[in-house]
Amino acid sequence: MTPPDSASTRGKGAIDPERSVTIAAIVFFLKAVGFVVVVVLALVHSLPLGARIAPSLLAVGTVGAGIGLLKWKRWAWGLALCMLLLDATLVGGILRLLIDAGLLFLLVRPQVRSRFGMR
């Protein structure tokens, strides 16, 4: 007899923390690519310094959050939430807000929070 797989023992509505964090990290990396594109466009069009610094910092932060999430670092959970908040407030847009809300939903689930040592 084979042992039950973890998906069947978690219940129908439960989520897999490993899969959720991997998805979140991939989306953070994609966001970072978008910020790098914005920085390159700002350089090409000679936009003001502020138009280059903010996306650069957001790119560095999202890459850091993505790497930390994949390595299950406790600090990465908080950084990821901060980056989502900054992204939603500084960049704007309904699609971006929906994506950020979905990532927030994945990261604040009890199974994911407990894996990062959060209550």
C-alpha positions in Angstrom: 0.0 0.0 0.0 1.4 3.4 -0.9 1.4 6.3 1.6 -1.1 9.1 1.0 0.4 12.0 -0.9 0.6 15.3 0.9 -2.1 16.9 -1.3 -4.8 14.5 -0.3 -3.9 14.8 3.4 -4.0 18.6 3.4 -7.7 18.9 2.4 -9.4 20.3 -0.6 -9.0 24.0 0.2 -5.4 23.9 1.4 -2.6 25.3 -0.6 1.0 24.0 -1.0 3.4 26.5 0.6 6.3 25.4 -1.6 4.3 26.0 -4.8 2.9 29.3 -3.6 6.3 30.7 -2.7 7.8 29.5 -6.0 5.0 31.2 -7.9 5.4 34.4 -5.9 9.2 34.4 -6.5 8.7 33.9 -10.3 6.3 36.8 -10.4 8.7 39.0 -8.4 11.5 38.2 -10.9 9.1 39.1 -13.8 8.3 42.4 -12.0 12.0 43.1 -11.7 12.5 42.6 -15.4 9.7 45.2 -16.0 11.5 47.7 -13.7 14.8 47.1 -15.5 13.0 47.9 -18.8 11.6 51.1 -17.3 15.1 52.1 -16.1 16.6 51.4 -19.6 13.8 53.5 -21.2 14.4 56.3 -18.7 18.1 56.3 -19.7 17.4 56.3 -23.4 14.9 59.2 -23.1 17.1 61.2 -20.7 14.4 61.4 -18.0 15.1 62.9 -14.7 17.1 61.1 -12.0 14.0 60.3 -10.0 12.6 58.4 -12.9 15.7 56.2 -12.9 16.3 55.7 -9.1 12.8 54.6 -8.0 12.5 51.8 -10.6 16.1 50.7 -9.9 15.4 50.4 -6.2 12.2 48.5 -6.9 14.1 46.1 -9.2 16.7 45.4 -6.6 14.1 44.9 -3.9 12.0 42.6 -6.0 15.0 40.5 -7.0 16.1 40.3 -3.4 12.6 39.3 -2.2 12.4 36.6 -4.9 15.8 35.1 -4.1 15.1 35.2 -0.3 11.7 33.6 -0.8 13.2 30.8 -2.8 15.7 30.2 -0.1 13.0 30.4 2.6 14.7 33.3 4.4 12.6 34.9 7.2 13.5 38.4 6.2 12.3 37.8 2.6 8.7 37.4 3.7 8.7 40.9 5.2 10.6 42.4 2.2 8.2 40.8 -0.2 5.2 42.4 1.6 7.0 45.8 1.6 7.8 45.5 -2.1 4.2 44.6 -2.9 3.0 47.7 -0.9 5.5 50.0 -2.7 4.7 48.5 -6.1 0.9 49.0 -5.5 1.3 52.6 -4.3 4.1 53.9 -6.6 3.3 52.2 -9.9 -0.4 51.8 -9.9 -2.7 50.3 -12.4 -5.6 47.9 -11.9 -3.9 44.8 -13.4 -0.8 45.4 -11.2 -3.0 45.9 -8.2 -4.8 42.6 -8.9 -1.4 40.8 -9.3 -0.1 42.3 -6.1 -3.3 41.3 -4.3 -2.9 37.7 -5.5 0.7 37.6 -4.4 -0.4 39.0 -1.0 -3.0 36.3 -0.7 -0.4 33.6 -1.4 2.1 35.0 1.1 -0.2 35.6 4.0 -1.8 32.2 4.0 -1.2 30.4 7.4 0.7 27.6 5.8 3.1 30.0 4.1 3.5 32.3 7.1 4.3 29.4 9.3 7.0 28.1 6.9 8.7 31.6 7.3 8.3 31.5 11.1 5.5 34.1 11.2 2.4 33.8 13.3 
